[in-house]
Structures are given as structure tokens and as C-alpha cells.
Amino acid sequence: MSVKLKIYDIEGKVKGELTLETIPDGFVPNKNLIARSIRRQQSNARVPRASAKTRAEVKGSNAKIYRQKGTGRARHGDRKAPIFKGGGVAFGPKSERNFEIGMNKKERKAALRQIVWSKIQDGNWALFGDFDIGAPSTKTGRNFLKAIENTGKCLLIIPNESKHETTVKSFRNLSFVTIIPPERLNALDLVNNATVLAHEGAFETVRATWGV
């Protein structure tokens, strides 16, 4: 399948096109594979903060609250038992819990590649060249996105190089824009953003890394 990607300049005008012929004919994304990849990423980023104390960890006296026999009441040990207010928690959450989910490396690569292909196929992926902005300007960045009629959340893929620092600074204050280098491309950011704008050099890195 042959797909053409538009290449924009800083004014939002099309200065060229890139023909991509790697998308298979009749390509249909594997939604189950993509969903598993996203679930794995979210689970592996989860930090287990909830942690309840057991009766062994609760501060307090270890003394038996009253004698074993002769009172007519139930047998008890100390006040740190789970049935008492202020006591330990039985089977509560612990900070040592591991939420990590494994996934085959080939599957992860295939899932990300399919998301990229889907974005390109739907016309939600475009390219841009080197921007000659001069000084950082959020207004310039906003005007560029308006010129290309971008209305939703946008993912910018820009090489992590000093010569692109001005471009990054011109977009990073926009709340609906996420900026990442090509090496950190991931399934979650791709799915969470309606449009993807990639620098030409960054796109070549994406193609070489993920087989796009």
C-alpha cells in the first residue's frame, strides 16, 4: 500500500511529500494485540503506594487484654488483633505488590508498528522539517498548529538535539501538546493523541527502530 505523508514548513504550508510503501495491502490493526501492549505499559508504570499495617507492624502493647478463662467473654490476645479498632489489617494491600506484566518483544514491536500504520492510514500523521524560528515563541507554535488545522491533542516527535531546542521550547507550553524524542516512542502516547507530527529525521529513526 502506497501512502503519502505531507511535509510542512513553519508557516503550515506543504513543502513536500514522502511516499511510504511499507504498509501491507488490506492492513487491519490487531486491536487485541494493541490493547495488551497498552495494558502492559500502564501496569508496569503503576506504583503500589497503598500499604496497610499488619498486627505485627502496629505499635502498642503485646499484653493479653484479660485472662483466658473465667470472664465469660471470648478469648483474646492483645489489642492489635484485626477485629479491634486501631488494630492491624488482615489481608490488606502491601507496597511490595508487583503489577508488572510481561509481553514478548516481537509482540510489543508489532503492536507499536501497527499503531503507527493506523495513524498514517487514517491521515493523522504528518511530517515537518527544520523550523527556523529564531527565538522560542509559543505563539509561533500555536499558529503553526492552527495553520495545519490541528484541533485535538497532538504528539510531537522531535530529535533530542541542541539544534531543535528552540522548536521544543516553542511547543512545550501548549497543554494539548506532548513532546518526545523518537527513541521514547510508545503505544500509550500514540493512542492518547489524535494527531502525530514527526520531524523528518525523527521519522527515519522511528522507521529504522520499529520497522515502519
C-alpha positions as CSV (number, residue, x, y, z in Angstrom):
1,M,0.0,0.0,0.0
2,S,1.4,3.4,-1.0
3,V,0.7,6.3,1.3
4,K,1.9,9.9,1.0
5,L,2.9,11.9,4.1
6,K,2.8,15.7,3.9
7,I,5.8,17.7,5.0
8,Y,5.1,21.1,6.5
9,D,7.1,24.2,7.0
10,I,6.8,26.6,10.0
11,E,4.0,28.5,8.3
12,G,1.9,25.4,8.0
13,K,2.3,25.1,4.2
14,V,3.1,21.8,2.4
15,K,6.6,22.0,1.2
16,G,6.9,18.3,0.0
17,E,5.7,14.8,0.4
18,L,7.1,11.4,1.5
19,T,5.8,8.2,-0.1
20,L,5.6,5.3,2.3
21,E,5.1,1.9,0.8
22,T,5.7,-0.4,3.8
23,I,2.0,-0.7,4.9
24,P,0.7,-4.1,3.8
25,D,-2.3,-4.2,1.4
26,G,-5.6,-4.6,3.2
27,F,-3.9,-3.8,6.6
28,V,-6.3,-4.1,9.5
29,P,-4.8,-3.4,13.0
30,N,-4.9,-6.2,15.6
31,K,-6.9,-4.4,18.4
32,N,-6.3,-7.2,20.9
33,L,-2.5,-7.0,20.5
34,I,-2.6,-3.2,20.8
35,A,-4.8,-3.4,23.9
36,R,-2.4,-5.9,25.5
37,S,0.5,-3.6,24.8
38,I,-1.1,-0.6,26.3
39,R,-2.3,-2.5,29.4
40,R,1.3,-3.8,29.9
41,Q,2.7,-0.2,29.7
42,Q,0.2,1.1,32.2
43,S,0.6,-1.8,34.6
44,N,4.4,-1.6,34.5
45,A,4.2,2.2,35.3
46,R,2.0,1.6,38.3
47,V,3.5,2.4,41.7
48,P,2.0,0.4,44.6
49,R,1.5,3.2,47.2
50,A,-1.2,1.6,49.3
51,S,0.2,-0.2,52.3
52,A,-1.7,-1.4,55.3
53,K,0.0,-2.5,58.6
54,T,-0.5,-6.0,59.9
55,R,-0.9,-6.7,63.6
56,A,2.8,-7.2,63.8
57,E,3.5,-3.7,62.5
58,V,1.0,-1.8,64.6
59,K,2.5,0.0,67.6
60,G,1.1,-1.0,71.0
61,S,1.3,-3.4,73.9
62,N,1.6,-7.1,73.4
63,A,-0.1,-7.8,76.7
64,K,-3.2,-10.0,76.8
65,I,-6.2,-7.7,77.4
66,Y,-7.7,-10.0,80.1
67,R,-7.2,-13.5,81.4
68,Q,-8.0,-16.5,79.3
69,K,-10.7,-18.2,81.4
70,G,-13.3,-17.2,83.9
71,T,-14.6,-14.0,82.5
72,G,-17.4,-15.4,80.3
73,R,-16.0,-13.4,77.3
74,A,-14.3,-14.5,74.1
75,R,-10.7,-15.4,74.2
76,H,-8.4,-12.6,73.1
77,G,-4.7,-11.8,72.9
78,D,-3.5,-8.2,72.5
79,R,-5.4,-5.1,71.2
80,K,-3.6,-5.2,67.9
81,A,-5.8,-8.0,66.5
82,P,-7.6,-7.1,63.2
83,I,-11.1,-7.3,64.9
84,F,-10.3,-4.3,67.2
85,K,-10.4,-0.7,66.2
86,G,-6.8,0.6,65.7
87,G,-5.6,-2.9,65.2
88,G,-3.8,-4.4,62.2
89,V,-5.4,-5.1,58.9
90,A,-5.9,-8.7,57.7
91,F,-5.0,-9.3,54.0
92,G,-4.6,-5.5,53.3
93,P,-2.6,-4.0,50.4
94,K,1.2,-4.0,50.6
95,S,3.7,-1.8,48.9
96,E,5.7,-4.8,47.8
97,R,3.0,-5.8,45.3
98,N,4.2,-6.3,41.8
99,F,1.9,-5.1,38.9
100,E,4.4,-5.8,36.1
101,I,3.1,-7.7,33.1
102,G,5.3,-9.4,30.6
103,M,5.0,-9.3,26.8
104,N,7.1,-10.8,24.0
105,K,9.5,-8.3,22.5
106,K,8.3,-9.1,18.9
107,E,4.7,-8.6,20.0
108,R,5.5,-5.2,21.6
109,K,7.3,-4.1,18.4
110,A,4.4,-5.4,16.2
111,A,1.8,-3.5,18.4
112,L,3.6,-0.2,18.1
113,R,4.2,-0.6,14.4
114,Q,0.5,-1.3,13.8
115,I,-0.5,1.8,15.8
116,V,1.9,3.9,13.6
117,W,0.5,2.3,10.4
118,S,-3.1,3.0,11.6
119,K,-2.3,6.7,12.3
120,I,-0.7,7.0,8.9
121,Q,-3.5,5.2,7.1
122,D,-6.2,7.4,8.8
123,G,-4.3,10.6,7.8
124,N,-3.4,11.5,11.3
125,W,0.4,11.5,10.8
126,A,2.4,14.3,9.2
127,L,6.0,15.4,9.0
128,F,7.8,18.7,9.3
129,G,11.3,19.9,8.5
130,D,13.8,22.1,10.4
131,F,12.0,25.2,11.8
132,D,13.8,28.5,11.5
133,I,12.1,30.2,14.5
134,G,15.0,32.2,15.8
135,A,13.8,32.7,19.4
136,P,11.4,30.4,21.3
137,S,7.8,31.5,20.7
138,T,4.7,29.7,21.9
139,K,2.6,31.9,19.7
140,T,4.5,30.7,16.7
141,G,4.0,27.1,17.7
142,R,0.2,27.7,18.3
143,N,-0.1,29.4,14.9
144,F,1.6,26.5,13.2
145,L,-0.9,24.0,14.6
146,K,-3.8,26.3,13.6
147,A,-2.4,26.6,10.1
148,I,-2.4,22.8,9.6
149,E,-5.9,22.7,11.2
150,N,-4.9,20.6,14.2
151,T,-7.7,20.8,16.8
152,G,-7.1,18.0,19.2
153,K,-4.3,16.6,21.3
154,C,-1.0,16.4,19.4
155,L,2.1,14.3,19.8
156,L,5.4,15.9,18.5
157,I,8.3,13.6,17.8
158,I,11.5,15.7,17.8
159,P,15.1,14.5,17.9
160,N,16.8,15.2,21.2
161,E,19.4,17.5,19.7
162,S,20.5,21.0,20.7
163,K,19.6,22.4,17.3
164,H,15.9,21.6,17.9
165,E,15.9,23.2,21.4
166,T,14.1,26.3,20.1
167,T,11.4,24.3,18.4
168,V,10.8,22.3,21.6
169,K,10.5,25.4,23.7
170,S,8.0,26.9,21.2
171,F,5.6,24.0,21.7
172,R,6.2,22.7,25.3
173,N,3.9,25.2,27.0
174,L,0.9,24.2,25.0
175,S,-1.2,22.0,27.2
176,F,-2.5,19.8,24.4
177,V,0.9,19.0,23.0
178,T,3.2,16.2,24.1
179,I,6.8,16.2,23.0
180,I,9.0,13.1,23.0
181,P,12.2,12.0,21.2
182,P,11.9,9.2,18.7
183,E,13.7,6.8,21.0
184,R,10.9,7.1,23.6
185,L,8.0,6.4,21.2
186,N,5.4,4.3,22.9
187,A,2.0,2.9,22.4
188,L,0.2,4.9,25.1
189,D,1.3,8.3,23.8
190,L,0.4,7.3,20.3
191,V,-3.1,6.2,21.3
192,N,-3.7,9.2,23.7
193,N,-3.1,11.8,21.0
194,A,-5.3,12.4,17.9
195,T,-2.5,13.7,15.7
196,V,1.2,12.9,15.4
197,L,3.7,15.3,13.9
198,A,7.2,14.0,13.4
199,H,10.4,15.7,12.4
200,E,11.8,14.1,9.2
201,G,14.9,12.9,10.9
202,A,12.9,11.6,13.9
203,F,10.6,9.7,11.5
204,E,13.6,8.0,9.9
205,T,14.7,6.8,13.4
206,V,11.2,5.5,14.0
207,R,11.2,3.6,10.7
208,A,14.6,2.1,11.4
209,T,13.8,1.1,15.0
210,W,10.3,-0.2,14.6
211,G,10.3,-1.4,11.0
212,V,7.7,1.1,10.0
